[in-house]
């Protein structure tokens, strides 16, 4: 008899997991509940949309599903390096392995469309449905329709919490002994940036195939990525203690701010884009850390529910997709013995998940002095590795972006640097906010 799997959350990891489970003959029936609207039916500007960068960790997980690689390539670009813009000058870093950049919503849409091959005897979707409560002992989840209808309970054999950093499924774990959970806000907040027609300014040289970034002395940082449709998208991250972005009160303020501090971005930004930027909420970055990720043989947490991290090193989606591939490997290894597979997921993923949090929070420093030291370390590390590959490891950024070396191993190699940045960050955290 097929096991009934309920997945809470239709982000990239939740939808990808449905693909993996449904490929396992007829062992699983899958139902997905998502509190947001179906992105296939929404106007794109209203979707939860922002660009993401995938390295081999993410693409290896995606491309094991038939037809996904071709679909991703139709809506993505490859990035072979990063251009740092500073005071009219540029510094370019290259990479051997490209990053695949695409819009998060486009990724979800293509994964949803490829699921249409399965009929509703094995797969059902319910958008605009919120999970409000989980009863771990009874193996039921309470679901509240957000458009019409009363709440109801649904039974499950396996419940997957892919519902993000504010996970309702994870909250149920707090009612049981020995579950430890920590949340922390990082010092940087962010807002998304979208530029519809950057090509209308040919005098601004933003090379295709490269990620573009800008940084000011107060630690404010912009990352913009070319998209396959000719647009550019990204984020501006800014320290909460020096939050000029939060004080912008009009479209004119926005344009003036970008033209003064990030001239290239300011010149490309239209009044309509400035107005949209002004209306966009400021997002605070919440990191999460858990002592374990499963309950018995019936519940598992994945993605941001267990390792929400800062977007500073672009590994949130990569790690979430890697979670799915790991679970699939464990199901293969254990012959779909859920008790053993879920236990092993916690045992094998925990060290890397905790290391990912450290790497995301403390790889890139906010102070100008340490940032300059980071750049010098990167250049020296790449040179030494090229000359002495057996004796000297790749640089920190090479290990994160161009390899699938476990996060725990990367942290071990660069622990002294991470500790140095962490001490500086904690000193900054303890400063009073004006």
Long-range contacts (C-beta under 8 A, 24 or more apart in sequence): 2-26, 2-27, 2-28, 2-29, 2-122, 3-27, 3-28, 3-29, 3-157, 3-158, 3-338, 4-28, 4-29, 4-31, 4-155, 4-156, 4-157, 4-158, 5-29, 5-30, 5-31, 5-156, 5-157, 5-158, 5-159, 5-160, 6-31, 6-32, 6-33, 6-141, 6-154, 6-156, 6-158, 6-159, 6-160, 7-31, 7-32, 7-33, 7-160, 7-162, 8-32, 8-33, 8-131, 8-141, 8-159, 8-160, 8-161, 8-162, 8-163, 8-167, 8-168, 8-169, 9-33, 9-34, 9-160, 9-161, 9-162, 9-163, 9-164, 9-303, 9-305, 10-34, 10-36, 10-108, 10-112, 10-125, 10-127, 11-104, 11-108, 11-162, 11-164, 11-303, 11-320, 12-104, 12-107, 12-108, 12-111, 12-317, 12-320, 12-321, 13-162, 13-302, 13-303, 13-317, 13-320, 13-321, 13-323, 13-324, 14-160, 14-162, 14-163, 14-302, 14-303, 15-108, 15-111, 15-112, 15-115, 16-61, 16-62, 16-65, 16-111, 16-321, 16-324, 17-160, 17-162, 17-302, 17-324, 17-327, 18-115, 18-123, 19-65, 19-68, 19-111, 19-114, 19-115, 20-64, 20-65, 20-324, 20-325, 20-327, 20-328, 22-115, 22-118, 22-122, 22-123, 23-65, 24-331, 24-336, 26-122, 27-336, 28-122, 28-158, 29-121, 29-122, 29-123, 30-122, 30-123, 30-124, 31-123, 31-124, 31-125, 31-126, 31-154, 32-123, 32-124, 32-125, 32-126, 33-126, 33-129, 33-130, 33-131, 33-141, 33-143, 34-125, 34-126, 34-127, 34-128, 34-129, 35-128, 35-129, 35-130, 35-131, 35-146, 35-163, 36-127, 36-128, 37-127, 37-128, 38-112, 38-125, 38-127, 39-105, 39-108, 39-109, 39-112, 40-109, 40-112, 40-113, 44-105, 45-276, 47-105, 48-104, 48-105, 49-103, 49-104, 49-105, 49-233, 50-103, 50-104, 50-192, 50-233, 50-234, 50-235, 51-101, 51-102, 51-103, 51-104, 51-225, 51-227, 51-233, 51-234, 52-101, 52-102, 52-103, 52-104, 52-107, 52-314, 52-317, 53-79, 53-99, 53-100, 53-101, 53-211, 53-225, 53-314, 54-99, 54-100, 54-101, 54-102, 54-317, 54-318, 54-321, 55-97, 55-99, 55-100, 55-318, 55-400, 55-401, 55-402, 55-404, 56-97, 56-402, 56-403, 56-404, 57-315, 57-318, 57-319, 57-321, 57-322, 57-404, 58-100, 58-317, 58-318, 58-321, 58-322, 59-100, 60-322, 60-325, 60-404, 61-321, 61-322, 61-324, 61-325, 62-321, 64-325, 64-328, 65-114, 67-114, 68-110, 68-111, 68-114, 71-110, 71-113, 71-114, 72-100, 72-102, 72-107, 72-110, 74-110, 74-228, 75-102, 75-103, 75-106, 75-107, 75-110, 75-228, 76-100, 76-101, 76-102, 76-106, 76-228, 77-101, 77-102, 77-208, 77-209, 77-225, 77-226, 77-227, 77-228, 78-209, 79-209, 79-210, 79-211, 79-225, 79-226, 80-209, 80-210, 81-209, 81-210, 81-211, 82-210, 82-211, 82-212, 82-213, 83-206, 83-207, 83-210, 83-211, 83-212, 83-213, 84-213, 84-214, 84-215, 85-212, 85-213, 85-214, 85-264, 86-214, 86-215, 91-375, 92-210, 93-378, 93-397, 95-398, 95-401, 95-402, 96-402, 97-401, 97-402, 97-403, 99-211, 99-314, 99-401, 101-211, 101-225, 101-226, 101-227, 102-227, 102-228, 103-227, 103-233, 104-317, 130-168, 131-163, 131-168, 131-169, 132-168, 133-168, 133-172, 134-159, 134-168, 134-169, 134-171, 134-172, 134-299, 135-172, 136-172, 136-173, 136-175, 136-176, 136-295, 136-296, 136-298, 136-299, 139-298, 141-169, 156-298, 157-298, 157-338, 158-297, 158-298, 158-299, 158-300, 158-338, 159-298, 159-299, 159-300, 160-299, 160-300, 160-301, 160-302, 161-299, 161-300, 161-301, 161-302, 161-305, 162-302, 162-303, 162-305, 162-320, 163-305, 164-303, 164-304, 164-305, 164-308, 165-286, 165-287, 165-288, 165-304, 165-305, 165-308, 166-286, 167-301, 167-304, 167-305, 169-299, 169-301, 169-305, 170-288, 170-290, 170-301, 170-305, 170-306, 172-295, 172-299, 173-290, 173-295, 173-299, 173-301, 176-295, 178-291, 179-290, 179-291, 179-292, 180-290, 180-291, 181-288, 181-289, 181-290, 181-291, 182-288, 182-289, 182-290, 183-286, 183-287, 183-288, 183-289, 184-286, 184-287, 185-284, 185-285, 185-286, 185-287, 186-285, 186-287, 186-310, 186-361, 187-239, 187-240, 187-241, 187-366, 187-425, 187-428, 187-429, 188-219, 188-221, 188-237, 188-238, 188-239, 188-240, 188-285, 188-310, 188-312, 188-366, 189-237, 189-238, 189-240, 189-243, 189-245, 189-246, 189-282, 189-283, 189-284, 189-285, 190-235, 190-236, 190-237, 190-238, 190-282, 190-283, 190-285, 190-311, 191-235, 191-236, 191-245, 191-277, 191-280, 191-281, 191-282, 191-283, 192-233, 192-234, 192-235, 192-277, 192-280, 192-283, 193-222, 193-224, 193-233, 193-234, 193-235, 193-236, 193-265, 193-277, 194-231, 194-232, 194-233, 194-273, 194-276, 194-277, 195-224, 195-231, 195-232, 195-233, 195-265, 195-268, 195-269, 195-273, 196-231, 196-270, 196-273, 197-230, 197-231, 197-268, 197-270, 198-230, 198-231, 198-232, 198-268, 199-230, 200-268, 201-267, 201-268, 204-264, 204-267, 204-268, 206-232, 206-264, 214-262, 214-264, 214-265, 215-371, 216-261, 216-262, 217-368, 218-242, 219-366, 219-367, 219-368, 220-244, 220-245, 220-261, 222-262, 222-265, 224-265, 232-268, 235-311, 237-311, 237-312, 239-366, 239-428, 240-433, 241-428, 241-431, 241-433, 241-434, 245-282, 246-282, 248-278, 250-278, 251-275, 251-278, 253-278, 254-278, 285-310, 285-311, 287-357, 287-360, 287-361, 288-357, 289-353, 289-354, 289-357, 290-353, 291-350, 292-346, 292-350, 293-342, 293-345, 293-346, 293-349, 293-350, 293-353, 294-342, 294-343, 294-345, 294-346, 296-339, 296-342, 297-338, 297-339, 297-342, 298-338, 299-342, 300-327, 300-342, 300-345, 302-327, 306-349, 306-353, 307-353, 307-354, 307-356, 307-357, 309-356, 309-357, 309-360, 309-361, 310-360, 310-361, 311-360, 312-360, 312-361, 312-363, 312-364, 313-359, 313-360, 313-363, 313-364, 313-400, 313-401, 314-401, 315-356, 315-359, 315-360, 315-400, 315-407, 316-360, 319-352, 319-353, 319-356, 319-407, 323-349, 351-406, 351-408, 352-406, 352-407, 352-408, 353-407, 354-408, 355-406, 355-407, 355-408, 355-410, 355-411, 356-407, 358-411, 358-418, 358-422, 359-400, 359-407, 359-410, 359-411, 359-414, 359-418, 361-422, 361-425, 362-418, 362-421, 362-422, 362-425, 363-396, 363-397, 363-400, 363-414, 363-417, 363-418, 363-421, 364-421, 365-421, 365-424, 365-425, 366-424, 366-425, 366-428, 367-424, 367-428, 370-420, 370-421, 370-424, 374-417, 377-417
